[in-house]
């Protein structure tokens, strides 16, 4: 299934994309696409519905973030060896973890803000993993059983804030709009192999990233298992699993986003995003 949230920002409604891309309302089935609605039992109930009996939604103006009320967003850094190389960093022996503020989450086609004083705002197409059932210290072999589904993440990053201002990476990752997610959450049953998904990102029509999840250092199951050793993963939590090479930081010379830049990105089977960058209020 492809689960979506549609409508005005802050007033999104739950929906499901049926055959032929027809959008159906889930308003009277679940309160939203998040939390307990993502459990295996809840998804099974939704899957058993007669879609033709669900109200059809016409003239959708906007897709919102595909998951509501995200409790935490955990990111895996340097999870593609060639991206680590372009960043001038060693391939990690264990997953590198950092958090991204949930206030950064935005819709897949909403504007992305360039922060005041930013000179190094960058892009990263990533596979997002959405947790469906509570996971505590789970094994690698069982880890995917706790996954509700997958979505596209653009892990927008301000590199100066991240790497040159001291402290942890989180402050270069968490500005408002720095986490477009969606356009939809694709349930696990429709993604038989999350380690074989093509992914790409373009800026102003130039393709910078062109990779595949098969080149991850630590696969999805390993990431879920590893993270669950250190914190409880709750329904609706998102793990962003790292980016392939081709980020702006890795260009020679580096290339960064400016107001008016257009980012387009896609992961095979999970949909496409498009964002235009704008200067945040108070930015020059």
MOFEN-V919234 format. One line per field, one symbol per residue. ss: DSSP state (a for helix, b for strand, c for the rest). phi: phi as a letter, one per 30 degrees, with the letter a starting at -180 (. if undefined). burial: # if it has 24 or more other C-alpha atoms within 12 Angstrom, else .. Layout:
ss=???
phi=???
burial=???
This chain:
ss=cbbbbbccccccbbbbbcaaacbbbcccccccccaaaacaaaaaaaacccaaaccbccccccbcccccccccbbbbbccbaaaaaacccccccccbbbbbcaaabbcccccbbbccccccbbccbbbbbbbcccbcccccccaaaabbbbbbbbbcbbaaaaacccccaaaaccccccbbbcccbbbaaacccccccbbbbbbccbbbbbbbaaabcccaaaaaaaaaaaccbccccbbbcccccccaaacccccccccccbbbbbbcccbbbbbbbbbccccc
phi=.ccbbbjdeibdcdabdceiiddcdceccbdaclhddcdeddddddddddddcdedcchddacdedbchddabcccdhcbeddedddibddddbedcbcbeddddbddbddcdcdeidbbdbcadbdcccdcbebbhddddceddccdlbadbcddbcddddccciicdedcccdeidbdbjdbccdedcbdbdcbbdbabbbhicdccabaddcedcdeeddddddddcadccejdbcccjbddjddeddbdebbdbejdccbaabeicjbcbbcdbddejdc
burial=######.....#######....####..##.#########.##..#..........#....#######################.##.......########.############..##################..#....####################......####################..#..##.#######....#####################...###################.....####.###################.....
